[in-house]
Amino acid sequence: MTNPTVCIVGTGTMGLGWAVSFCRAGWDVRLFDIDVERAQTAAQTCLAICDSLRVSARERGAAEGSQPIDKAVSGARLVIEAVPEQLSLKQSVLNDIEQVFDPQGLVLSSTSAIPATHLASAMTNPSRFLVAHPFNPSYLLPLVELVPGEKTSEYALDTAAALLESIGQQVVKLRREIEGFVANRLQAAVVNEAVNLVAEGVASPADVDKCLKDCLGLRWAFFGPFETMDLNAPNGFEEYAQKFGDSYVELGKKLLVANPWQPKALQEIANYLAERDEDFETKRQRRDTLVTQLLNLKQQHRIG
């Protein structure tokens, strides 16, 4: 039986992450990049990461750098554009894809900020196009946000969701376009307040990190904020909202999530991080190991 094929256009961090996610799930991956050597290197790196994740050669698909683009997309179930975050560049690449890809084939754009409607504005058939926003490292973090444009069809949205769920992704379907999508908006609120707590001299960078990794992160790793609130009141979420809703609103008025990041605070945070005597690769491997262990625990308990 022939493996399904995905073509990924662009072989940076997110393109490589997509390649690993599909290859690990048994899809054949074709990586296209204007730099032929970079595409070939990405294919080799994809297989190496699969090895590090203990995915056997029998379980995984193939990965190859492919040229030219018409050959790369030929016979693919879908194409994922993952070039740098520049509107004009992405539009140009999407136009190139449309010239050679099946007119009804599904096209996704891996972007963290640009609305699907803007990206699809020059496409001949925008109904088959939508944004698929993963998170780094996308081969470990299973969430992907699907963001339809104004002309995206329900068929395209549902098909994309089914394909991504089939490779183990947790799909979030946005009901409408919004700047920053969902997860990054939540992240921005937390990160901005974290920086400002340091800037205001309220807590050290180390203690702010503790509040997330030793409290909120532990709870939210298994239960989201709504589920957490539901568990924090004997009669559930409605009781919690009635008791604490007003205080959250008042506190929200005082949060500093829109303040500019202060250079002095940024330097203090940088100094705190520099105290850790680890190189980048060591930290990356430790992160990957810990996230994998946490994912395994959640799967054992059927959470998520």
Secondary structure, DSSP 8 states (H G I E B T S, - for coil): ----EEEEE--SHHHHHHHHHHHHTT-EEEEE-SSHHHHHHHHHHHHHHHHHTT--TTTS--EEE--SHHHHHTT-SEEEE---S-HHHHHHHHHHHHHHS-TTSEEEE--SSS-HHHHGGG-S-GGGEEEEE--SSTTT--EEEEEE-TT--HHHHHHHHHHHHHTT-EEEE-SS--TTTTHHHHHHHHHHHHHHHHHTTSS-HHHHHHHIIIIIHHHHTTS-HHHHHHHTSTT-HHHHHHHHHHHHHHHHHH--TTS---HHHHHHHHHHHHTS---HHHHHHHHHHHHHHHHHHHHHTT--
